[in-house]
Every structure is written in structure tokens, then in C-alpha cells.
Amino acid sequence: MTVTLNLSAEAERRLREKAARHGPSLESYLEQLVETDAGVRAAPTAQGPGLSPAEFDQLLQDLAEGLPGLPTLPADFARADLYADHD
């Protein structure tokens, strides 16, 4: 099946960058994304064959892209703080 996508220039640029990091062409990268989302192809995992630690780190960075940063814990945070509201 052939599908035509109309992407903004920014979306195309970002997708091309991601595709370049993962190796395949933009078309192959988009096909992989669609097949994974449709459940036809398993999503990449850290346990999957051929996924190096660097590739796993990149996968996590790709997933986190565009998300707000997480707040940091106070310097004096302790295990007891987890249970402060419990008896």
C-alpha cells in the first residue's frame, strides 16, 4: 500500500535526523514506525539482538525528546521522606 504524507519542513527535518541515527532511509524508518505501531513488528528493546548500549541510550533519548525535564530531588532527601505521610 502506498501512502502520501504531507509533513511540515520541521517534522521532515527531525524525522530525517532520527532516520539517519538509526541507519535506514527516511522511508524505511517510517515503515518501521508504522509496522511497530500496528503490532506487525516488535518494538526495539534492550534485550533485542544487535541493540548496543549506545543504541539503547539513543532510543531513550529519542523517546524523551520534547518532554519537559524532571525535577531533581532536594540534596537532603532521605528514604524516611518516602514514608513521612505514613504511620
C-alpha positions in Angstrom: 0.0 0.0 0.0 1.3 3.4 -0.8 0.6 6.4 1.4 1.4 10.0 0.9 2.3 12.2 3.9 2.3 16.0 3.9 4.8 16.9 6.6 5.9 20.3 7.8 9.5 21.2 6.9 10.4 20.9 10.6 8.8 17.5 11.0 10.6 16.2 7.9 13.9 17.5 9.2 13.5 15.9 12.6 12.4 12.6 11.1 15.4 12.6 8.7 17.7 13.2 11.6 16.2 10.3 13.6 16.3 8.1 10.5 20.0 8.9 10.0 20.8 7.9 13.6 19.0 4.6 13.1 20.6 3.8 9.8 17.8 3.3 7.3 16.4 5.8 4.8 13.5 8.0 5.9 11.1 5.8 4.1 12.4 2.7 5.8 12.4 4.4 9.2 8.7 5.5 8.7 7.8 2.0 7.6 9.3 0.5 10.7 7.5 3.0 12.9 4.2 2.2 11.3 4.7 -1.5 11.5 5.7 -1.3 15.1 2.6 0.8 15.9 0.4 -1.6 14.0 1.8 -4.5 16.0 3.3 -6.1 12.9 6.8 -5.7 14.1 8.0 -5.9 17.7 9.3 -2.6 19.2 13.0 -2.5 19.8 14.1 -3.5 23.3 17.3 -3.5 25.3 17.2 -7.3 25.1 16.8 -7.4 21.3 19.6 -8.8 19.2 22.1 -6.2 17.9 21.0 -3.4 20.2 24.1 -1.9 21.7 24.2 0.2 24.9 24.7 3.3 22.8 21.7 2.4 20.6 19.6 1.8 23.7 20.7 5.2 25.1 19.8 6.8 21.8 16.4 5.1 21.8 15.7 6.5 25.3 16.8 10.0 24.2 14.5 9.8 21.2 11.6 8.8 23.4 12.3 11.7 25.8 12.7 14.2 23.1 10.3 17.1 23.6 9.3 16.1 27.1 9.7 18.5 30.0 12.7 17.9 32.3 12.1 16.1 35.5 12.6 18.0 38.8 15.6 17.0 40.9 15.3 15.8 44.5 16.5 18.0 47.3 20.0 17.4 48.5 18.8 16.3 51.9 16.2 13.8 50.5 16.2 10.5 52.5 14.4 7.2 52.5 12.4 8.4 55.5 10.9 11.2 53.3 9.0 8.4 51.3 7.2 7.4 54.4 6.6 10.8 56.0 2.9 10.6 55.5 2.5 7.0 56.8 2.0 5.8 60.3 
